[in-house]
Structures are given as C-alpha cells and as structure tokens.
C-alpha cells in the first residue's frame, strides 16, 4: 500500500462523522496563534532599533513570551479538565488579538514587555484544551489528528512571518505584527460556532483537583514518564533557542536580506507541514521510540553544518534538515496524552508542559548572551550536541513502546 493511499485513508477517517469541521476550526486558529508568535523573531531587528534593545534583551523579550505561554498551561490544563474547551480556545484567540494591540502601541520597553507577557498568557489557554478535545474526538487516531493540527500550525508559521516581513519593510513593524489581530478575532468566533462543547465531569472541581494532582505526580515517578519529560524539556530548549534568533543570524552573520531570511525561516515550518502528519501517523503505527529517533537525527547534522555553510541554496537544504525535528511534537504529546487517564489528562499535560516549557523558555536569553559575545556559530554546535543527547535518552528510555 503506497503512501498516498495511507494518507488518503487517514484524512477520510479524520473528516468522517461530522468531526472534520471542528478539526479545521481548531487547526486553523492554532495556525494563526503559533504563526503570530513566530512573527516576533522576524520583527526582532526592528524592535531592537525602535526600543534600543541588545541581542540579550531581545532574547529576554522572546523568553517572556515563551515563559508566560508556559506557566499558564497548568491552570489552562486544569480548566480544560473541568470546563468547556471550546470556550477556552475561543477566549485564547481573542485575548491574543487584544494583546497584540497593546504590543504594537507600546510607548516604552516596559510596556512592551508587559504586553508580551499578556500575549503569552492568552496563548497558554489554547494548547491543552486543543489536545484534550482532540483526544475525545479522535480516541483511536490522536497521533494523526494532532499531527494534522500541528502541521496546520506550521502552515501559519510558514505564511505569516514572510507576510509580516513584507508589511514591516513596506510600512512599519507594527503593521507586520498587528495585521493578524482581526484574523484571530475571527478564529475565536468560528471556534465558538463550530466546535462542540464537551460536557465536564460531574465531580466537584476541588475534589478532582486534589485527586488529579496526586495522580499526576504519581505518574511522573514512572521512569518512562520521567524520561519523556526530560526529553521534552531539552527539545523545547533547542526549538525556542533556534527559532528566536534564526532570522537574525541569517541577516547578521550570513549577510542575507531580511526578505530572504524570512523565506528561509518560513521554509523551516513549511517542511513541518509534511513531517508532522507523517510523524503522528508513525507514532500510531510503529510506536514512540522509532518514530522520535527518525525525526531527531537529521537536525544533529543540520545544526553541525550550519556554521560552515554560506550558499543560500545549501542553507535552504540545511534548514529543511533541521526542520524534521518539528515532527517530535506530534509524537511526544500524543505519548503523554495517552499516558494519562481521560479524567486527569488536561492537568497532567498542563503540569508537564508548564514545567518543561517554563524551563525551556530560558533558551532564547541564554542564546542571546552567546550571540552578544560573538559565539553565534558556536551556539548551533551546542544545539547539535544537546539534540544528540535527546536521541540517546530516547534510545535508553525504559518501556517506551
């Protein structure tokens, strides 16, 4: 059976039973949210100029966005277990749209940082609610459904940053970032109209909160869960460090124009459009370990070669190699979602994602310090070494299948 037949069968199953409309709404709005987040690295040079920020402070700004998008995921997961995921996702899109208004009108760096934190908090309401709802709609195909959703996110990350770069160059960075706000408002409305409301559990929230937190920490004592949590943290650290400064690296170190840099940055996510559904389907069929190693090996070579490559075309190939790591999200998050019971799935994912993403949010500011001290190239060699360590952890992970 060829790949086209398999993919066709998966898409038909995902669309059937009236679930396709909900999947499209959830995935499209997710694409807008994460695509908007990836506009920040593209407009970072303009923010440096407007507010007089160094690379270190610019990295701290990106860290603030990731940090607040992380710490809100624990309460977001608790809310997803107890209340309507549809409302949480719609609220997330609307809050981010409002936050963007504050960001593009910020008169001082202090206000810019505060608006960025508000943006991150709004973003944090969406991820867990998305996963718990999809796990209900697609109990037998969570890997495929999550892979498709995350791939749609990469469509947003492929399209929105280059459009933002064009608008920023033509008009102003505020236009390049702010043009997404009306689309997010529309996305929130569409979710509220098309996505079904899941009935919350009947138990009192206080009772369930105590029970679920105890259950989550009991699960984390499982060696395989501990390994996966560490793997996820290291991956997030690498991903956030790379995406925060890649456009800046291409313009300042490789000497490319901002337009070409944004296209290469978009290519990174464009490859993910293909990789993520394939990775999710691979998880469903061959398990976590083999599928995860398969998507993490190419980035080790890509990060190692990046400092010695100068040609735009070769940089494109290297970018594609690195981008296969985007498939890991569909694998690791499906594995974690499957590891928790339905009653504490949101809380469990919230604990793990908040912990790992909060710690991983330190990546951009640390990478900014490295870049400020003249070691931009060396930073990517370090990322290659960390990725190799992630692969070794995956291979040694007990009870992975």
C-alpha positions in Angstrom: 0.0 0.0 0.0 1.6 3.3 -1.1 1.9 6.5 1.0 -0.8 8.3 -0.9 -3.3 5.5 -0.1 -2.4 5.5 3.5 -2.7 9.3 3.8 -6.0 9.3 1.9 -7.4 6.8 4.3 -6.2 8.8 7.3 -7.7 12.0 6.1 -11.1 10.3 5.3 -11.2 8.9 8.8 -10.3 12.3 10.3 -13.0 14.1 8.4 -15.8 11.5 8.9 -18.5 11.5 11.5 -19.0 15.3 11.3 -15.7 15.9 13.1 -13.9 17.4 10.2 -15.3 20.9 10.6 -14.2 21.1 14.2 -10.8 19.8 13.3 -10.4 22.5 10.6 -11.5 25.3 13.0 -9.2 24.1 15.8 -6.2 23.6 13.5 -6.7 26.9 11.6 -6.9 29.0 14.7 -3.9 27.2 16.1 -2.0 28.0 12.9 -2.8 31.7 13.4 -1.7 31.6 17.1 1.6 29.9 16.5 2.2 31.8 13.2 1.8 35.1 15.0 4.2 34.0 17.7 6.8 33.3 15.0 6.5 36.9 13.6 8.4 38.1 16.7 11.8 36.7 15.6 11.2 38.3 12.1 10.5 41.8 13.5 13.1 41.5 16.3 15.7 43.7 14.4 13.0 46.4 14.1 12.2 46.1 17.8 15.9 46.4 18.6 16.1 49.6 16.6 12.8 51.1 17.9 13.4 50.4 21.6 17.3 50.3 21.6 17.5 46.6 22.7 20.6 44.5 22.7 20.6 40.9 21.5 20.5 39.7 25.1 17.5 41.9 26.0 15.8 40.9 22.7 16.3 37.3 23.7 14.7 38.1 27.1 11.7 39.6 25.3 11.2 36.3 23.4 11.8 34.4 26.7 9.0 36.4 28.4 6.6 35.4 25.6 7.5 31.7 25.9 7.6 31.9 29.7 4.1 33.3 30.2 2.8 31.0 27.4 4.2 28.2 29.5 3.2 29.0 33.1 -0.4 29.5 32.1 -0.6 25.9 30.7 -1.0 24.3 34.1 -4.1 26.3 35.0 -5.2 26.0 31.4 -4.9 22.2 31.7 -6.9 22.2 34.9 -9.6 24.4 33.3 -9.7 22.0 30.3 -10.5 19.1 32.6 -13.3 20.9 34.2 -14.8 23.4 31.8 -15.7 23.8 28.1 -12.6 23.5 25.9 -14.4 25.4 23.1 -14.8 28.5 25.4 -11.1 28.3 26.4 -9.8 28.1 22.9 -12.1 30.9 21.7 -11.0 33.1 24.6 -7.4 32.4 23.9 -7.6 33.7 20.4 -9.5 36.8 21.4 -7.1 37.6 24.3 -4.1 37.3 22.0 -5.7 39.6 19.5 -6.2 42.2 22.2 -2.6 41.7 23.5 -1.2 42.4 20.0 -2.9 45.8 20.1 -1.0 46.6 23.3 2.3 45.3 21.8 2.1 47.4 18.6 1.2 50.6 20.5 3.7 50.1 23.4 5.4 53.5 24.1 8.2 52.1 26.2 10.2 48.9 26.6 8.5 48.3 29.9 5.0 48.4 28.4 6.3 46.2 25.5 7.4 43.5 27.9 4.2 43.7 29.9 2.1 43.4 26.7 4.2 40.5 25.6 3.5 38.7 28.9 -0.2 39.3 28.4 0.1 37.8 25.0 1.8 34.7 26.4 -0.9 34.2 29.0 -3.6 34.4 26.3 -1.7 31.9 24.2 -1.4 29.5 27.2 -5.2 28.7 27.3 -5.2 27.0 23.9 -2.7 24.1 23.7 -4.0 21.8 26.4 -7.7 22.4 25.6 -6.9 21.5 22.0 -5.2 18.2 22.9 -7.9 17.1 25.4 -10.7 17.9 22.9 -8.9 16.1 20.1 -8.3 13.1 22.3 -12.0 12.8 22.8 -13.0 13.3 19.2 -10.2 11.0 17.9 -9.6 8.4 20.6 -8.2 5.9 18.1 -6.3 8.5 15.9 -4.9 11.1 18.3 -1.5 10.9 16.7 -2.9 11.6 13.3 -5.3 14.3 14.4 -2.6 16.1 16.5 -0.2 15.7 13.6 -2.6 17.4 11.2 -3.4 20.2 13.7 0.3 20.8 14.3 1.0 20.7 10.6 -1.6 23.4 10.1 0.2 25.4 12.7 3.3 25.1 10.5 1.3 26.5 7.6 0.7 29.6 9.7 4.3 29.7 10.7 5.3 29.4 7.0 3.0 32.0 5.7 2.5 34.7 8.4 6.2 35.6 9.1 7.1 36.3 5.4 3.9 38.4 5.0 4.9 40.2 8.2 8.4 40.9 6.9 6.9 42.4 3.7 4.5 44.6 5.6 7.1 45.6 8.1 9.5 46.6 5.2 6.8 48.4 3.3 5.0 50.1 6.1 6.2 49.5 9.7 6.8 46.6 12.0 3.6 47.4 13.8 1.6 46.6 10.7 3.6 43.4 10.1 2.6 42.2 13.6 -0.8 43.8 14.0 -2.4 42.6 10.8 -3.1 39.2 12.4 -5.3 40.5 15.2 -8.5 40.6 13.1 -7.9 37.1 11.9 -7.5 35.9 15.5 -10.8 37.5 16.4 -12.5 35.7 13.5 -10.8 32.4 14.5 -12.2 32.7 18.0 -15.7 33.3 16.7 -15.5 30.4 14.3 -14.4 28.0 17.1 -17.3 29.1 19.3 -19.7 28.4 16.5 -18.4 25.1 15.0 -16.6 23.2 17.8 -18.9 21.0 20.1 -19.0 21.8 23.8 -17.7 18.8 25.8 -19.6 18.1 29.0 -17.4 18.5 32.0 -17.1 15.8 34.6 -19.7 15.7 37.3 -17.3 15.7 40.3 -16.7 18.9 42.2 -13.7 20.8 40.9 -12.0 20.9 44.4 -12.2 17.1 44.8 -10.9 16.4 41.3 -8.1 19.0 41.6 -6.6 17.3 44.6 -7.1 13.8 43.2 -5.7 14.7 39.8 -2.6 16.5 41.1 -1.8 13.4 43.3 -2.3 11.2 40.3 -0.1 13.3 38.1 2.9 13.2 40.4 2.4 9.5 40.9 2.6 9.1 37.2 5.7 11.2 37.0 7.5 8.7 39.3 7.2 6.2 36.4 10.7 6.1 34.8 9.3 6.3 31.2 7.4 9.5 32.1 10.4 11.0 33.7 12.5 10.3 30.6 9.8 11.8 28.4 9.6 14.9 30.5 13.3 15.4 30.3 13.3 14.7 26.5 10.5 17.3 26.0 12.4 19.9 28.1 15.5 19.5 26.0 13.6 19.6 22.8 11.8 22.8 23.8 15.0 24.4 24.9 16.6 23.7 21.4 13.5 24.7 19.5 13.0 28.0 21.3 16.7 28.9 21.1 16.8 28.2 17.3 13.6 29.9 16.3 14.2 33.1 18.4 17.3 34.1 16.5 17.5 32.2 13.2 16.3 35.2 11.1 18.6 37.5 13.0 21.5 35.0 12.5 20.8 34.8 8.7 20.9 38.6 8.3 23.8 39.5 10.7 26.1 36.5 10.2 25.2 35.1 6.8 24.6 38.5 5.3 21.2 37.7 3.8 18.4 40.3 3.3 15.5 40.3 5.7 13.2 39.1 2.9 15.4 36.0 2.1 15.9 35.3 5.8 12.1 35.3 6.4 11.6 33.0 3.4 14.2 30.5 4.8 12.5 30.8 8.3 9.2 30.0 6.6 10.8 27.0 4.9 11.7 25.7 8.3 8.0 25.5 9.1 6.9 24.5 5.6 8.7 21.2 5.9 6.9 20.7 9.1 3.6 20.7 7.3 4.6 17.4 5.8 6.7 16.0 8.7 4.1 16.4 11.5 1.3 14.3 10.0 3.7 11.6 8.9 5.3 11.6 12.4 1.9 11.4 14.1 0.8 8.5 11.8 4.2 6.8 12.5 3.6 7.1 16.3 0.2 5.4 15.8 1.8 2.6 13.9 5.4 1.9 15.0 5.5 3.5 18.4 7.3 6.4 20.1 10.9 5.4 20.1 11.5 4.6 16.4 9.4 7.5 15.2 11.1 10.0 17.5 14.6 9.0 16.7 13.7 9.2 13.0 12.8 12.9 13.2 15.6 13.9 15.5 18.6 12.5 13.6 18.6 15.0 10.7 18.8 18.1 12.9 22.0 16.9 14.5 23.7 17.1 11.1 21.9 20.3 10.2 23.0 22.2 13.3 26.5 21.0 13.0 26.8 22.1 9.3 25.0 25.4 9.7 28.1 27.5 10.8 30.2 26.4 7.7 27.6 26.9 5.0 27.3 30.1 3.1 25.3 29.4 -0.1 21.6 30.4 0.1 20.6 27.1 -1.6 22.6 25.0 0.8 21.2 27.0 3.7 17.8 26.0 2.4 18.8 22.3 2.5 20.2 22.7 6.0 17.1 24.4 7.1 15.0 21.5 5.8 17.2 19.0 7.7 16.8 20.9 10.9 13.0 21.2 10.4 12.4 17.5 10.7 12.6 18.0 14.5 9.2 19.6 14.3 7.7 16.1 13.9 8.6 15.4 17.5 5.7 17.3 19.0 3.1 15.0 17.4 4.9 12.1 18.9 5.8 13.3 22.4 2.5 15.0 23.1 0.5 12.0 21.8 2.6 9.7 24.0 2.0 11.9 27.1 -1.7 12.3 26.3 -2.1 8.5 26.0 -0.2 8.0 29.3 -2.8 9.8 31.4 -6.4 8.9 32.1 -9.1 11.0 30.5 -10.1 12.5 33.9 -6.7 14.0 34.6 -5.3 14.3 31.0 -5.5 18.1 31.0 -4.0 18.5 34.4 -1.2 16.0 33.6 -0.3 17.7 30.3 -0.5 21.1 32.0 2.0 20.1 34.7 4.4 18.6 32.2 4.1 21.3 29.5 4.3 24.1 32.1 7.4 22.6 33.7 9.3 21.8 30.5 8.3 24.9 28.6 9.0 27.2 31.5 12.5 25.8 31.9 13.0 25.7 28.1 12.0 29.4 27.9 15.4 30.2 29.2 16.9 29.1 25.9 16.4 32.4 23.9 18.0 34.6 26.6 21.0 32.3 27.0 21.4 32.0 23.3 21.2 35.8 23.1 24.1 36.1 25.6 26.1 33.7 23.5 25.4 35.7 20.4 26.2 39.0 22.1 29.6 37.7 23.0 30.5 36.7 19.4 29.8 33.0 19.5 26.7 32.8 17.3 28.1 29.9 15.3 29.2 28.0 18.4 25.7 28.2 19.7 24.4 26.0 16.9 27.1 23.4 17.6 25.9 23.3 21.2 22.4 22.7 20.0 23.6 19.8 17.9 25.2 18.2 20.9 22.0 18.7 23.0 20.0 17.1 20.2 22.3 14.1 20.1 21.8 13.8 23.9 18.0 13.7 23.3 18.4 10.9 20.9 20.5 8.9 23.4 17.8 9.5 26.0 15.1 8.2 23.6 17.1 5.1 22.9 17.6 4.4 26.6 14.1 5.2 27.7 12.5 2.3 29.5 9.1 0.8 28.5 8.9 3.3 25.6 6.5 1.3 23.4 
